[in-house]
Amino acid sequence: MLKVAVFDEEHEKDLQHEINEFLKKLSEDQLVDIKYDVSAACDPQGEQLYCFSALILYRT
């Protein structure tokens, strides 16, 4: 059966850590794909905000 895990962090290093912790629980043949995305926006005060996200597709 295929499943997905979604991760969303404000900092790229936090995303990296969360993904690595998740991958420790999988065997190599369970991993199907990883999709990565970055988006940026400005808050009302003009501060730039980032969103680093990843979707991991894996087999159980």
C-alpha positions in Angstrom: 0.0 0.0 0.0 1.3 3.5 -0.8 1.2 6.3 1.8 2.3 9.9 2.0 4.0 11.9 4.7 3.9 15.7 4.5 6.4 18.0 6.3 6.3 21.8 6.5 8.9 23.9 8.3 9.9 27.6 8.4 13.6 26.8 8.2 15.3 24.4 5.7 17.5 22.8 8.4 14.4 22.0 10.4 12.8 20.3 7.4 16.0 18.4 6.7 16.1 17.1 10.3 12.4 16.1 10.2 12.8 14.2 6.9 16.0 12.5 8.1 14.3 11.3 11.3 11.3 9.9 9.2 13.6 8.2 6.7 15.4 6.4 9.5 12.2 4.4 10.0 12.0 3.3 6.4 14.0 0.7 4.4 15.4 1.8 1.1 12.9 -0.3 -0.9 10.0 1.4 0.9 10.9 4.9 -0.4 9.2 5.8 -3.7 9.7 9.5 -4.1 10.3 12.8 -2.4 8.8 16.1 -3.7 10.2 19.4 -2.3 8.9 22.9 -2.5 9.8 26.4 -1.2 7.4 29.3 -1.1 7.9 32.9 0.1 5.5 35.6 1.1 5.5 38.9 3.0 3.6 39.5 6.2 1.7 42.8 6.7 4.8 44.3 8.3 6.8 43.5 5.1 8.9 40.7 6.7 9.6 37.9 4.2 8.4 34.5 5.3 9.5 31.2 3.9 7.8 27.8 3.9 9.9 24.7 3.2 7.8 21.6 2.5 8.2 18.1 1.3 6.0 15.2 0.5 7.4 11.7 0.9 5.7 8.8 -1.0 6.5 5.4 0.5 5.3 1.8 0.7 4.1 0.1 3.8 
